[in-house]
Amino acid sequence: MAAVDTSPATAVERALNILEAAAQRREGLTNAEISRKLGIPKSSASYILRTLEKRSYLRREAETGRYRLGLKILSLGGDAQANLDIADVALPFMRSLVERIHLTVHLAVLDQGEAVYIEKVEAPGFFKVNTWVGRRMFLHSTSVGKCLLAWLPKHEVETIAKQQGLKKRTPETITSMPKLLADLEHVKQSGYAVDDEENSLGARCLGAPIFDTEGNVTAALGASGTLTQTDEVNMPRIIEALKETARRISRQLQKSGATGAA
């Protein structure tokens, strides 16, 4: 077996780069693609890939030779199998939703005071959302984050806000606790959340909660687009489609018994 021809620090950096690249490509990457994309000699990439596969951080598809994220890497963030169950259940519904509304759709769960994307379906077209599976987002400034917060007890919301802070992402970001609590109450009453340029200027995102068998919010479904795509003419249609899809995912999760991470 060929040895890695670099220092240990460089080998570690390359391994992390490989994992990050695999996380951004749902269909996986071959050895040759990884070598070309990351500028790693093919022999070194092969050594690292075999090691990551052996430790279950990556899994190799025998038919295609493509490497995809394994359960081990996802388990570092919490109850990975439950999150994978949710993503597997939600993915077909997400694809159908994207076909209906032509916006990028995300699935997020709550983890350590942040929203973490566990699935994404990109919309066709020129506008691309700079997100990926595994990306961590603020709760107070995102539609999925607000959905994950809204059904929590008030003291838990306040604890998270104190720990994470209400950082100002744009001039539109909610940065006071009273305003956030009022917004979250509206989310509960209406059944959906809006990020109106609160996390990124020029972008509007809508979110809806997904409930588990016990009636707790286990994940949030979000749709992201430009201000034009989500204007007052299109908004009602998008919100209804989003809420309907979230309800269908909730029913399927409850039927299958899948639950989210604690």
Residue pairs with C-beta under 8 A, 6 or more apart in sequence:
1 47
2 43
2 46
2 47
3 47
4 11
4 44
4 47
4 48
5 41
5 43
5 44
6 14
6 44
11 44
11 48
14 38
14 40
14 44
14 45
14 48
15 48
15 51
15 52
17 38
17 40
18 34
18 38
18 40
18 45
18 48
18 49
18 52
18 58
18 67
19 52
19 57
19 58
19 69
19 73
21 29
21 34
21 37
21 38
22 28
22 29
22 58
22 67
22 68
22 69
23 69
23 132
23 133
23 134
24 132
24 133
26 68
26 120
26 133
27 66
27 68
28 61
28 64
28 66
28 67
28 68
29 37
29 66
29 67
30 64
30 65
30 66
30 67
31 42
31 45
31 46
31 49
31 65
31 67
32 42
34 40
34 45
34 49
34 67
35 41
35 42
35 45
38 45
40 48
49 58
49 60
49 67
52 58
52 67
52 70
53 59
53 60
53 67
53 70
55 72
56 70
56 71
56 72
57 69
57 70
57 72
57 73
58 67
58 68
58 69
58 70
58 73
59 67
59 68
59 69
59 70
60 66
60 67
61 67
61 68
71 80
71 81
71 84
74 80
74 83
74 84
75 81
77 83
77 111
77 116
77 261
78 111
78 261
78 262
79 260
79 261
79 262
80 261
82 258
82 259
82 260
82 261
83 109
83 118
83 260
83 261
84 118
85 253
85 256
85 258
85 259
86 107
86 109
86 118
86 210
86 218
86 219
86 253
86 258
86 260
87 107
87 118
87 119
89 249
89 252
89 253
89 256
89 258
90 107
90 119
90 210
90 219
90 221
90 249
91 119
91 121
93 245
93 248
93 249
93 252
94 105
94 107
94 119
94 121
94 221
94 245
95 121
96 245
97 105
97 121
97 221
97 223
97 241
97 242
97 245
98 104
98 105
98 121
98 122
98 123
100 241
101 223
101 237
101 238
101 241
101 242
102 123
102 124
102 125
102 225
102 229
103 123
103 223
103 224
103 225
103 229
103 230
103 238
104 120
104 121
104 122
104 123
104 128
104 129
104 131
104 223
104 224
104 225
105 120
105 121
105 123
105 221
105 222
105 223
105 224
106 117
106 119
106 120
106 131
106 144
106 221
106 222
106 223
106 224
107 117
107 118
107 119
107 120
107 210
107 219
107 220
107 221
107 222
108 115
108 116
108 117
108 118
108 137
108 142
108 144
108 145
108 148
108 219
108 220
108 222
109 115
109 116
109 118
109 148
109 218
109 219
109 220
109 260
109 261
110 116
110 139
110 148
110 260
110 261
111 136
111 261
113 139
113 160
113 163
113 164
114 136
114 137
114 138
114 139
114 145
114 164
115 136
115 137
115 138
115 139
115 142
115 144
115 145
115 148
115 220
116 134
116 135
116 136
116 137
117 131
117 132
117 133
117 134
117 135
117 137
118 133
118 134
118 219
119 133
120 131
120 132
120 133
122 128
122 129
123 225
127 225
127 226
127 229
129 203
129 224
131 224
137 144
137 145
137 199
138 145
138 164
138 167
138 169
138 199
139 145
139 146
139 148
139 149
139 160
139 164
140 146
140 149
140 161
140 164
140 166
140 167
140 173
140 174
140 175
140 180
141 167
141 169
141 170
141 173
141 174
141 195
141 198
141 199
142 195
142 198
142 199
142 205
142 207
142 222
143 192
143 193
143 194
143 195
143 205
143 206
143 207
143 220
143 222
144 193
144 205
144 207
144 220
144 221
144 222
145 207
145 220
146 183
146 184
146 187
146 193
146 195
146 207
147 187
147 192
147 193
147 207
147 208
147 209
147 217
147 220
147 221
147 222
148 209
148 217
148 219
148 220
149 157
149 160
149 184
150 184
150 185
150 187
150 188
150 193
150 209
150 217
151 188
151 209
151 216
151 217
152 160
152 217
154 181
157 180
157 181
157 184
158 177
161 177
161 180
166 173
166 174
166 175
166 176
166 177
166 180
167 173
167 175
168 175
169 198
169 199
169 200
170 197
170 198
170 199
170 200
170 201
172 196
172 197
172 198
172 201
173 198
173 199
174 180
174 183
174 198
183 193
187 193
191 208
191 209
191 243
192 206
192 207
192 208
192 239
192 242
192 243
193 206
193 207
193 208
193 220
194 204
194 205
194 206
194 207
195 203
195 204
195 205
195 206
195 207
196 204
197 203
197 204
197 227
199 205
202 226
202 227
203 224
203 225
203 226
203 227
204 224
204 225
204 226
204 227
204 229
204 230
205 222
205 223
205 224
205 225
206 222
206 223
206 230
206 235
206 238
206 239
206 242
207 220
207 221
207 222
207 223
207 242
208 220
208 221
208 222
208 239
208 242
208 243
208 245
208 246
209 217
209 219
209 220
209 221
209 246
210 217
210 218
210 219
210 220
210 221
210 246
210 249
210 250
210 253
211 217
211 218
211 250
211 253
211 254
212 218
212 250
212 253
212 254
212 258
212 259
212 260
213 253
213 254
213 257
213 259
214 259
216 260
218 253
218 259
218 260
219 249
219 260
221 242
221 245
221 246
221 249
223 230
223 238
223 242
230 238
253 259
